[in-house]
Amino acid sequence: MASLKKPWIETPLLESSILSKIAGCRIFLKLENLQPSSSFKSRGIGNAMLKAIQDQNPSDDRDVHFYSSSGGNAGLACVTAAMSLDHKSSVVVPTSTDERTIQKLRAAGASEVLVHGDNWFHADQYLRETCIPEAENRGERGIYIHPFDNPAIWEGAASMVDEIKAQMPDNTRPDAIICSVGGGGLFAGIMRGLDRVGWGDGDGDGDDQVQVLPIETHGADSLAQSLQKGELITLPAITSVATSLGAIRVAEHAFQQAQRPNVTPVVLDDAEACAACWRFLDDERYLVEPACGVSVALAYDGRLKHYLKGFRPDSKVVIIVCGGSKITLELLNKYQRTYQRRSEELAAKYA
């Protein structure tokens, strides 16, 4: 088991001269869009799968079969990692999933892609209560891979902080890390990683430690609304175009971590997230979906000066370019036609 290859890679941390100039401080890009599955999910999902294999009883010789209920980046990460580890994988997606996503999962190597339920909750329930028991009855070892709420996933995501520590110039630490939040797996992992490398909130006031800015879009802001109400809430629906952030209820651990003093949650509009996508493509030649663009958006139009405590020209800010597969040039052009004017109106308020 020790010889198993990790189904993710170490990604570059690059200082962006153009975004640094635009933002007015030093911007570093952690390029998680270069992972095998095109998103940061390769780390957490891959680590959860590795741990499941390593924890298998040596006397259990059943074939391992991984199951995911995500039609998005988590599902693609599960399929990609399963192929790398030479195991089967199945994905259950809700009926709202587009045909392109289903075909992408199949092309990536999914053993089967099943369509069931009108939302993720029902797809996930069907996977756990029907698909995995059926696999067990066939003599397979069916392993459930949650999209975000699993300590092994947080541990996998934390590995990027270890890399950032080694990659920062002159052995310095960043002043802030910006990341997108859906279910909270990436954010929880970053918080765990910060503690591990000694960059957590230290003496308790958070002022001399790395700030973390978890970013959501309106209509997918389950973390921000939970923090505002002082308790975990469940959104009635996801109304944002950033559907990869579409967890109606954030993981409890992420909610707890977000209450630490070095955390500043931010919620932006869909138009701001989409505008960042087309500007990022022009500036850095990377095509990312709105769930990633919402983090990149802080580098544009003076937003970082507005949200980052103690902002100064020599501030070092790491943006997690989390990637994502739910984007095409055709879709990006549609977003631009829809949101160009509103994005300009919203940008003006930061001037």
Helices and strands as residue ranges (DSSP letters): E 13-16, H 17-23, E 26-31, G 32-34, H 41-54, E 64-68, H 73-85, E 88-93, H 99-108, E 112-115, H 120-126, I 127-131, H 132-137, E 141-145, H 151-167, G 169-171, E 176-180, H 185-196, E 211-217, H 222-229, G 243-245, H 252-257, E 266-268, H 270-284, H 290-296, G 297-299, H 303-307, E 316-321, H 329-348
